[in-house]
Amino acid sequence: MSEQPVLVFDSGIGGLSVLREARVIMPGRRFVYVADDAGFPYGAWEEGALNDRIVGLFGGLIERFNPALALIACNTASTIVMPALRATFPALPFVGTVPAIKPAAERTKSGLVSVLATPGTVKRQYTRDLIRDYADKVHVRLVGSENLAALAETYMRKGFVDEAAVKTEIDPCFVERDGRQTDIVVLACTHFPFLVNRMRKMAPWPVDWIDPAEAIARRALAIVETLPGGDALPDARDRVVFTSGNPDYSAQRLMHGFGLTVV
């Protein structure tokens, strides 16, 4: 029986969309969710500083929790820090989160795809390399939303969101060209799936919203299955760590709603 948890890391609540899927397909594992609320939002960080911050955090997290695998449930962090994490902690498997550009390019019928992300993910060369390698035959619009992650945080913590503000953030995703319309929007931030129902409501026409959470969880499962152990612990609880050490009541209530014990 393995006592090693899967560690799920995000800047805030976005990674809960990945945790939700991971629990379904890895019921025999326990989880530690890490919300770097002290560093939120990541989109405003300079690359080198964010890289150093996350690598520094993981030194303590690995020592404290001895995870079997770390899942970086954040596009911005994944496009910056994965090489450094793997080089610094070679014994620990890492699974990252990248924009689902390849499946979008394979699935689109109109040839018009939008990638809705944070500004940090939009400006990464990694994102542009994905477009070059997998979507060179379709038109991809990169939309960097300044506010959508924060709107998702508010919605998940407090239960309401300004729908007009959501509409403003998603409007640039919808393109009309030569009688064709955008038919796929890639949700390239793990916060965004929590607002997808509001997005559908405010969209000018129906599109396929691609949520990468299941694919990320399945990739983690494929690695975890090669590791020893994995049976459920009878009295083990999934836990959550806030890097601020001082989460507000709404954040604590949200985590309890996801069955996570604050430590």
N, C-alpha and C positions, 0 to 999 in steps of 0.2 A: 504494500500500500504506500503510495507516495503522498507526502505532506506538502510537496512543493506546489504553490499556486501559480496560476497564470496572472501576470501583472499587465493591466490595461492602463495605458498612460495617455492623458490628453491635457490640454490647457484648461479645460473646464468640464462642462457637462456633455459635450459632443460625443465623447467616446462611449457614453451610455448606449448609443445606438448600435455600436459594435458589441459591447458587453451583452446586450439583449440577445443578439444572434449567437454569440459565442456560448452562452449558457444553454441554448437550445441544442446545439450540436456537440457540446462537451459537458454533458450533465455530470460526469464523474470527476470533474475538476472543480476546485474552489478558486476564487478570484480575489485579487486585490486591485481595486480601482484607485488610481492616483490622479487627482485633479490639481494641476498646477495653477491654482487660482491666484497665487501671488505673482505669477508671470503673465496672466491673461490681460489683453489678447496678444497672441504671438505675432500677428500681422504687423505690429508696430515695431518689432525688434529688429536690430541690425543682425545680419547673419552670424557673424563671429561671436557676438555676445550671447545670442540664443543658443548656439552650438555649445559654448562653454557652460552655460547655465544647465542645460539638460544633461550633458555628460556628468557634470558635478552632482546633480540630483541623483543620477542613477548609481553613483558610487555608494551612496547611503542607502538607497532603496534595495539594491542587491544584497548588501550586508544585512539589512534588517529582515527581509522577507525571503531570501534565497529562492527566487522564482524559477520555475521550470522553463519559462518562456516569457518574453516581454513583447507586448503588442502595442506599437505606437499608433494609437487611434487618432492621428492628427495629420492631415496632409502637409501643412506648413512645416511641422517638425520633421516629418519623414523625408521631405525633399531636401532638408538641410543636414540633419544630424545622423542619419543612418550609417554612413561610412565611419564616422568617428565612434559611434556606439559599438559597432562590430569590431573595430580595431582596438578599442580600449577594453572591451569585455568579450574576448573571443570565445569564452566557454559558454556564453548564454545565447541561445537563438533569439533573433529579433525578427518580427514581422512588421513591415511598414504599411502605410496607406498612401496610395498614389491615385491621381485622377483616373477614372475609368474611361479613358479616351479610346483605347483599343476596342472594347465591346461596343461603344457608341458608334464608332466608325463602321463596324461590321453590321450594325443593326439599322442604321438610318436609311430611310427610303428617299427622303428629299435631298440628302447630301448636305443639309445644314444642321450643324451641331453646335451647341453652346456649352461652355464649361463655366459653371458658376462656382467661384472660389473666393478665398480671401485675397487681398492684394499681394500678400507674401507668396502665395502659391502661384498666382498669375505671373509674377515677375521672375520666378525661378527658371533657369535654363533647363532644368530637368523636365518641366512641363512642356516646354517647346520641343525638346528632344522626343517626347512621347508623340507629339503631333507629327513631327517629321517622320518618325519610324512607323507609325501605325495609322495615320489619318491624312496622308498626303493627297488622297484623292477626294477628300471632302472639305467643305469650308467649315473651319472651327473658329468660333468667336470666343475669346477669353473675356470673361466678365469678372472683374475684381470688386467684390462687395465690401464696403467699409463697415457696414452696420449689421449685416444679417446674423453674424454669430452672436452679437450682443442681444439682438432681438430674440434669438432662440433661447439664450440664457434667461432672459426676462420671462419668456413664455413658459419655460419648463419650471422656473422657480415660483412664478406668481399666477400662472394660468391665464394670462391675457397677453395680447400683442396688438400693436397698431397695424391694421391690415393695409392702410394706405402707405405706411412705411415699407412694408413687405413688397407691395406693388412697385414702389420706386426702385427698390433694389433689384427686382427680377426683370423689369421692363427691358433693359438692354439685351436680355437673352433672346428676345423674339425678333427674328429677322425675316423679312420677305424679299425674295429675289427671283426675278423671272418667273413669277407665278408659283414659286415654291415657298414653303414656310419651314422654319425651324421645327423639327419633329422630336428632337431629343435634347434634354438638358442634363448634363452630368453634375451631380451634387458633389463637388470636390472639397467639401468640408464636412466633417462628421456631425457638426452642429445642425446642418441644414435639413436633414431628414425629419427632424422634429417639427419643422414648419411646412412640410410638404403639402399638407391638406390646405393650409392657408395659401400656399403658392398656387395650387390647382384652382382655388376659388378666384384668385386675382389675375390669373393668366388670361391673355387675350384669346388664346385658342388652346385646345388640348395638346399636350406633349407627353412623351415618355420621360419620366424623371428617374434617372439611374442612381440608385442608392448602393454604394459599394459594400455595405456592412456585411452582408452574407458572404460575399467572396473573400473578404478579409478574414472572417471567422473560419471559413473552410480552409484557407491557407494555414492558419494557425493550427487547426485540427490535424492537417496532414503532417505537420512537424511534431505536434504533441504525441501523435500515435506512434512515433518512432522512439519516444522516450520511455523510460521505465515507470511503472506505477500508473496512477491515474484513477484509482478507485475513490469513491466518495468517502469522506471522513464523516462519521455519524454525528459529531457535535461541532463540526467546523462551520464557521459563518464567513460569508464573503464580507470583505472589509473595504473601507474607503479612507484614503488619506488626503487631506487638503494641505498643500504646501504652506499656506498662510498660517496654519495652525489655529485659525479663528474663523471658521465658516459661519455665515449668518444662519438664522433660523430656517429661512426658506430653502437654503442649500441642504441643510441637515435633513429637513423634512422630505425633500426630493430624494435624497439618497436612501433614507429609510423606506420610502415608497418603492425603491428598486431592490429592497432586501439587503441593503448594505449597512454594516455597523461602522460608525465613525470612530476612528482611532487616532 
